[in-house]
Amino acid sequence: MIALLDTDVLIDVALDRQPFSNDSAAVLMPRNAVSFKRLLPGIPLPISIILFLRHLEKTTKAFISDLLEFVDIAPTQTAQAKRALQLDLPDFEDALQVVAATSAGADFIVTRNLKHYQKSPVPAISPADFFQKLTAK
């Protein structure tokens, strides 16, 4: 299974934003028993990392370094950025994540912002529901 992780999942874990951080950590961290491919969108530097850093008062290179040991960057280039502009989504960042998920063959976009992805061709799922789906097998 392949899941593209929305930036809010990273921020929840890094900043321990309650009550969301436990569910997001269960999906993000490699210590869970269930194996799946985790992706972050990228154009050309992963936009999720840029947005993540914007939410931190100090840069945590160690967190990002650790993160990149078990999370891949979804291939996203000019063609995907052009496609994102054509999507019927109100937010360009969300559209970029949708095209990154589509290009990578993701099964889900894991996010707390489900309403942002109502028109996405890749289904959006909350971290809690995604983890439950993984562990139900």
N, C-alpha and C positions, 0 to 999 in steps of 0.2 A: 504494500500500500504506500502511496505517496501523498504527503500533505504539505501544502505551502502554509507557512506560519505567518500570520499577520503581525505587524509591528506591536500591536497591543499585547500579544502573548509575551514577547521579549521584555517589554517594559514592565508588565505585571511581575515577572520573575525578578528582574534586576532591581526594581524599586520595592519589592515585596508589597505590592498594592493589594490590600485586603478588601474584600474577601476573594479576590480573583487569583492571587498568586499561587495557591495550592493546586488548583486545576490546571493553570498554565504550566507550572513546573512539572506536573505529572506528564504532560505532553512533550515539553521541551527537553527535559533532562534525560540523558541516555541510561540512567540507572533503572528505568522501568523495564519490566521483563518482556515487553512486547516490542518487536522490531518493526520499524517502518522507516521510509526515507523522509527526512525532514528537509524542507527547502525554504530559502529566503529569496524574495525577488531581487533582481539586480538590473540596473541600467546606469552606466556600466559598473559603477561602484554600487553595491547593494543599497537600494533606497531604504530598506528597512534598517540598516545599520546607521545611515545618516539620520533618519528620523529618531532612532533610538538614542543616538548621541545628543540630539537636540533636547531630549527630555531629561538628560542627566546634567547635574551641575558640574561634575568633574568627569573627565573621560576615564572610562575603565577599560583600558586596553587588555587587561588580563581576562575580563569577562568575555570580551569579543574574541580573544585568542582561543579561549576554551570552547566557546560557542562554535567556532569554525572547525573544530576537531570532529564534530558530529552533525553539523548542519551544512548542506551544500547550497550553492547559489544557483538559482534557476536561470537558465540561459535567456537573457533578454537583451535585445539590440534595437536598432533603429526601426526595423519592421514592426516589432512588438509595440514600440512607443506610438507609432502611427496607428496601429490597430486600437490601442487604448483610447486614442482620441475619438475613434468612431463608436466606441461603446456607449450605450445609453445608461451611463452611471454619472451621478452628480459630482463625484470626487475623482480627480485625475489619479491621485495616489492609489485609490482602490482599483481603478481601471488598470493601472500598471500591474497591480498584484494579480488581477484576474488574467491578464494576458501572460504573465509569468507562469501562473498555475496551468493555463491551457498549453503553453509551449512545452512545459515539462511533463505533461501528462498526469498532472496531480488529480487525485481522486476527490480531494476536499481542500477548502481554504479554512484553516482553523482560526477562528476569530471570536471576539466578544461582540463585535459590531455586525451582527447578522443582518440587520436592516440595510446596511450599506451594500450588501451583496445579493439582494433579492432578485436582481436581473442577471446575475452571473451564470454563465454556462457551467461553471464548476460549483457544485453545491458548497455552501458555507455551513460550518458546524461549530458549536461552542467547544472550548477545550474539554469541559466536563463530559459532554456527549461524545466527543471523539474518543477520549480515553475509555469511556464505558464501552463504546463500540469495539475498540481494540481488545479489551480484556474479556469481552463476551464470547470470543471465539474459543 
